[in-house]
Amino acid sequence: MVTLAEVAQHAGVSASTVSYVLSGKRSISATTRQRVERSIRELGYHPNAGARALASSRSNVIALMVPLRTDMYVPVMMEIAIAVATTARTHGYDVLLLTGEEGPDAVRRVAGSGLADGMILMDVELDDERLPLLRESAQPAVLIGLPADTTGLTCVDLDFRATGALCVEHLAGLGHRDLAVIGEAPAVYERHTGFAERTLDGLRSAARETGLRLLHRPCEGGYDATAVTVARILDERPDTTGFVVQNEAAVEPLLALLRQQGRAVPEDVSVVAVCPEQVAVQASVRLTSVSLPAQEMGRHAVEQLVAKLDGRGGDEVVLLPPELTVRASSGPAPVR
């Protein structure tokens, strides 16, 4: 491995000058800095992480807390995690991935150990039990998600309330009057997970404002559970002509069940989904959808955290506006 002394010899400077260029602790002329940086690149020098941490009181590591629950759509969570990791590297940080469901204990362990310079937390609940510790800790943190009270916190999320409203407004504009929502698994609502609760709030508010009838039913996903949910919906509301789906595992089963019942999409029933774009375009009927900007959320979260670590950022809530893409699954309500 290339040593700091070899970099110094290659650049024609002292070892201390190379160290100052790496740490930024002293002002170095632009010409000398450029010569040292060129030698670092040409030789492929990588500073020892342990020594760098001791010298700077930084670990150059970001902790990412991703509880991987069976009732969550893991591909989206991992897409956000990959975006966090790749963006962190562009800023010189590595990512420590924590996938357990330890809650406050994980926050205590990271904050008290010096394992990481900052934290990014996912799967945020409205009254998340990790939040009091974050507010008390001096360690910078960013949430990918929105709790009920954002005081003293930095958050990045899709505006899920506006997302729900956008879905209703689209179907209302097509003349639909009876809508049904196939939601996430019951446990997601029992935990009061922020994105699910806020989407539902937006759906209900927009339905009231437009005079639509709206029925919400959680669903475990998969064919059998979706079949039971759809049967229950149509038994309660046989005039339902519009479905909003916020459950990736229920998308294809719903389309199959509608075909089996002789209900054409979108001639008889319209379907709008809140899901990754890949799910929408690969469905058996290309779905009108609001996509989940996973990469954008991950990138924003890292940039917010790096700004805080550099002393440039304060507490801020960044809500990404939803965009609805109209495809083949939504059309005018059928004439009764």
Protein Blocks (a to p, Z undefined) as FASTA:
>chain_A
ZZfklmmmmnopafklmmmmmnopaccdfklmmmmmmmmmmnopacdfklmmmmnopahi
acddddddfkbcfklmmmmmmmmmmmmmmnopacdddfbfnljmmmmmmmmnomambdcd
ehiafklcklmmmmmpmbdcddedddfblghiacddddfklmmmmmmmmmmmnopabdcd
ddddfklmmnopaklmmmmmmmmmmmmmnopacdddddebjjklmmmmmmmmmmmmmmbc
bdcdddfklmmmmmmmmmmnopacfklpccdddddfklmmmpmbdcddddddfklmmmmm
mmmmmmmmnopaccddddddddddddfkbccdddZZ
